[in-house]
């Protein structure tokens, strides 16, 4: 990644990423792993992540947009790349020219693909998405036969795969687990209705939660996103990893260096809004990382902390666009000392799950929210 004159960066551990791929493939067994690298590799840097995931044993990749797929092709990656959403007819020529595997989620979308595919050299891979209850995108179960009929009339399209997407596979409640089993049953009924002659070769249901929590969802392929990056969608999903005696390790560490330090008197109210008075005289240090870099403003009110010299310290005021203020009390912290905002330092660790819990959000959003101006640096 480009060098930066600002002392704040994200370290991306290739050893942790490789270890996670190996852990997940041990759980999946004969099921191939499709590494989901959309949203800039969940904020980790898509090219860095994609290469490492493939080298570690992933069979293919998945992205959300044509531009994401084209970027990977231009970077020289040859592995199959699945587009996880149906794209507009205007984007289809670029998608097909880059040999991206298309998702078809409607009868109209299938017709668009066939019309464009006949004008682009080659036979183009397509996966049919079935809506089993997410209700975001996908062919209704009753319309799958009609879509397959349309595709059967083309020599330019290969309906290689068929899949669905779980919406509560991470839920541990009786209702959530029951609904996920219902989705599997609906999908299997669709498969049975296609008949052996028209059934696509690659069947996949599982996201990270489905892969870890539902053995019956591990079919030909599993689309694994969050777990690649070292986080579980929910704590109860650790069981499958424990059975294989493997664990996941967070891939990203956010680091910065102290750029200023000053003694501030009791009663002073640092930062915008003067939100909180200091209880006593304190050393206040400035850290060059703010909400434009992905540090949520709400973390101040939620009691978030950072790590300096292996100790936790609270924020001293409102998170600003480019900087944080940290209250280190009477401890001696000097310009140049390293700060860990996300990750491990000494015996302490701050995780994306901790940020998410404090901020009232999910770890996916925390990771994807790390700003583009934060350099991603490969380590180990």
Number of C-alpha atoms within 10 A of each C-alpha: 10 9 9 11 6 14 17 24 21 26 20 23 23 20 16 20 24 23 21 25 27 20 20 26 18 17 21 20 10 12 18 20 25 24 28 29 28 22 17 19 24 22 24 28 22 19 18 18 27 25 18 17 27 19 12 18 16 22 17 20 26 24 23 17 18 23 13 20 27 19 14 20 17 10 11 11 17 12 17 17 26 26 24 21 17 23 20 12 15 10 13 21 16 15 21 22 14 18 21 24 23 28 25 28 24 22 18 12 18 22 16 17 25 19 15 16 21 15 11 15 10 14 16 23 19 23 25 25 26 27 23 25 19 14 12 9 18 25 22 17 17 11 14 23 16 14 20 18 11 14 20 15 10 14 13 20 20 16 23 17 21 23 23 24 26 22 19 18 26 23 20 15 10 8 11 15 17 14 19 23 17 14 22 20 13 18 21 11 12 21 19 11 15 14 11 10 6 14 18 20 13 14 21 23 24 27 27 23 26 25 27 27 24 18 13 12 23 25 18 17 24 26 25 25 24 21 24 29 28 19 23 21 22 14 11 14 21 18 12 20 17 11 10 12 11 16 16 21 18 21 24 26 22 21 23 20 22 22 17 15 19 12 13 17 15 12 12 15 18 20 16 10 9 12 13 16 14 18 12 13 15 20 20 25 23 19 27 22 26 19 18 19 19 21 24 20 18 16 19 22 15 14 13 18 21 24 23 22 14 16 16 19 16 16 24 27 24 23 24 18 16 14 19 24 25 25 25 20 19 12 10 9 19 15 13 13 13 21 21 25 27 22 20 17 20 10 7 15 17 20 18 22 19 16 25 18 14 18 20 12 12 16 21 18 15 21 23 18 18 23 16 15 14 22 21 23 18 17 13 8
